[in-house]
Amino acid sequence: MHIYIFNTDIGTFEITNYKHHSYYDLLLNDEKLGEYASAQDAAEDVYSFNTNYIQWDQLEGSATRVPSSLAQWQEVTALREDELPLSNNE
């Protein structure tokens, strides 16, 4: 499982393959914006303001600093579902 995040003034972008191991989801504030063959493809759409999220895409050309590659996103180490602690109800 891979999760990458990039915080912006309008919210947090997340690239993850948590639920679907064959492709990556691009989300902004938990709203799914698209599916990609690779995490890098998703990061490139954020960088090029091509996410189909109007509030973000219209910022193209602004002084907004956007990472040009996935290596500049924050990688989150997440637990696998079977490693999550059990709740008190289980």
GUDO-381100 format. One record per atom (N, C-alpha, C): x, y, z; residue in three letters. Coordinates in steps of 0.001 Angstrom, whole numbers, plus 500000, padded with zeros to 6 digits. Example, Ala and Ser with C-alpha at 12.3 -4.5 7.8 and 13.67 -1.06 7.14 Angstrom:
<atoms>
513190494310507800ALA
512300495500507800ALA
513200496700507800ALA
512850497750507080SER
513670498940507140SER
512900500030507870SER
</atoms>
This chain:
<atoms>
500848498831500000MET
500000500000500000MET
500896501236500000MET
500552502196499141HIS
501284503445499076HIS
500314504607499241HIS
500712505583500040ILE
499929506803500207ILE
500892507979500158ILE
500561508953499322TYR
501353510171499200TYR
500412511346499425TYR
500885512388500131ILE
500040513546500367ILE
500792514832500024ILE
500004515838499640PHE
500504517175499343PHE
499470518157499864PHE
499867518968500854ASN
498960519936501471ASN
498974521247500692ASN
497778521799500459THR
497628523067499763THR
496681523954500567THR
496542525194500122ASP
495618526108500783ASP
494161525687500609ASP
493857524916499559ILE
492460524507499349ILE
492183523110499882ILE
493202522441500393GLY
493000521115500961GLY
494196520216500753GLY
494017518955501063THR
495087517965500974THR
494817517003499832THR
495774516962498898PHE
495732515944497849PHE
496291514656498423PHE
495707513553498000GLU
496178512234498423GLU
496207511329497207GLU
497291510597497071ILE
497405509575496033ILE
497553508255496770ILE
496677507316496473THR
496704506056497208THR
496275504887496330THR
496793503742496628ASN
496300502506496015ASN
495793501573497101ASN
495328502136498187TYR
494870501369499340TYR
493770500374498997TYR
492745500821498295LYS
491609499942498017LYS
491739499187496709LYS
492518499723495786HIS
492627499124494450HIS
494107499006494103HIS
494637497845494230HIS
496062497650494051HIS
496529497791492611HIS
495635497747491641SER
496054497820490248SER
496100499244489714SER
495589500209490437TYR
495660501610490034TYR
495649502510491259TYR
495926503778491015TYR
496010504766492094TYR
494847505742492004TYR
494278506085493145ASP
493232507107493231ASP
493875508436493583ASP
493391509505492945LEU
493760510861493331LEU
492569511459494044LEU
492788511920495263LEU
491712512509496053LEU
492117513908496513LEU
491123514762496705LEU
491318516059497334LEU
490258516176498398LEU
490703516281499647ASN
489767516335500784ASN
488778515178500734ASN
489269513992500459ASP
488487512753500412ASP
487528512672499222ASP
487584513618498281GLU
486777513548497062GLU
487644512957495949GLU
487192511859495377LYS
487958511189494331LYS
487920512012493051LYS
489119512305492524LEU
489232513096491306LEU
489575512251490086LEU
490152511077490302GLY
490493510241489157GLY
491252509004489549GLY
491457508142488544GLU
492220506905488700GLU
493376506936487710GLU
494524506426488150TYR
495745506508487360TYR
496490505178487367TYR
497229504940486306ALA
498037503729486215ALA
499217503769487175ALA
499685504983487497SER
500803505106488440SER
500592506323489328SER
501239506311490469ALA
501175507452491389ALA
501822508676490745ALA
502882508464489972GLN
503556509575489303GLN
502622510269488310GLN
501797509500487594ASP
500831510090486662ASP
499865511018487403ASP
499412510598488566ALA
498503511420489360ALA
499211512692489828ALA
500446512565490302ALA
501210513724490762ALA
501440514712489616ALA
501652514196488412GLU
501857515064487259GLU
500604515865486933GLU
499424515276487095ASP
498184516023486855ASP
498001517136487888ASP
498393516889489128VAL
498325517942490144VAL
499300519052489762VAL
500511518687489381TYR
501541519656489008TYR
501114520494487799TYR
500450519869486849SER
500054520583485628SER
498667521206485731SER
498059521167486926PHE
496724521739487171PHE
495700521137486204PHE
495735519820486103ASN
494853519081485207ASN
494104518001485983ASN
493427518413487060THR
492787517451487964THR
491278517355487792THR
490696518228486983ASN
489239518350486846ASN
488582518875488124ASN
489378519473489004TYR
488864520155490195TYR
489069521644489943TYR
488007522337489616ILE
488083523704489102ILE
488856524636490025ILE
488600524568491338GLN
489290525459492270GLN
490808525301492199GLN
491271524090491935TRP
492712523852491813TRP
493206524224490421TRP
492544523714489409ASP
493015523891488038ASP
493101525357487632ASP
492238526211488179GLN
492268527629487820GLN
493447528369488459GLN
494173527714489358LEU
495345528327489984LEU
496594528242489104LEU
496488527566487953GLU
497635527425487059GLU
498216528802486741GLU
499515528915486848GLY
500184530177486586GLY
500297531068487803GLY
499700530663488905SER
499792531456490138SER
501127531161490826SER
501346531789491928ALA
502591531595492672ALA
502558530333493528ALA
501530529510493357THR
501401528283494139THR
502573527347493842THR
503243526931494887ARG
504375526005494722ARG
503849524577494726ARG
504104523879493647VAL
503608522518493479VAL
504801521609493189VAL
504896520475493876PRO
506006519561493601PRO
505948519044492169PRO
507086519044491507SER
507126518599490119SER
507229517084489983SER
507533516397491072SER
507601514933491003SER
507061514312492289SER
506697513071492196LEU
506149512339493338LEU
507155512269494485LEU
508434512278494172ALA
509470512200495214ALA
509389513375496182ALA
508748514463495761GLN
508627515641496611GLN
507344515640497441GLN
506475514671497226TRP
505272514530498050TRP
505677513840499350TRP
504850513986500376GLN
505102513293501636GLN
504548511878501526GLN
505411510892501734GLU
504948509501501719GLU
504526509126503126GLU
503345508561503234VAL
502793508171504521VAL
502932506668504664VAL
503474506254505766THR
503562504829506051THR
502254504423506704THR
501514503576506024ALA
500208503155506529ALA
500239501680506863ALA
499439501350507829LEU
499302499950508213LEU
498407499220507226LEU
498701497964506997ARG
497780497140506220ARG
496527496931507053ARG
495413496677506379GLU
494149496516507090GLU
494237495438508164GLU
494970494349507905ASP
495067493275508887ASP
496007493633510044ASP
496695494790509974GLU
497560495228511056GLU
496906496285511942GLU
495711496728511566LEU
495033497758512345LEU
494621497197513696LEU
494727498003514750PRO
494330497505516070PRO
492832497248516127PRO
492460496265516917LEU
491050495939517085LEU
490402496972517989LEU
489156497312517677SER
488439498256518545SER
487976497499519794SER
487522498235520788ASN
487062497636522033ASN
485806496799521842ASN
485086497014520719ASN
483851496290520472ASN
484095494925519833ASN
485340494622519483GLU
485600493360518784GLU
486213492342519708GLU
</atoms>
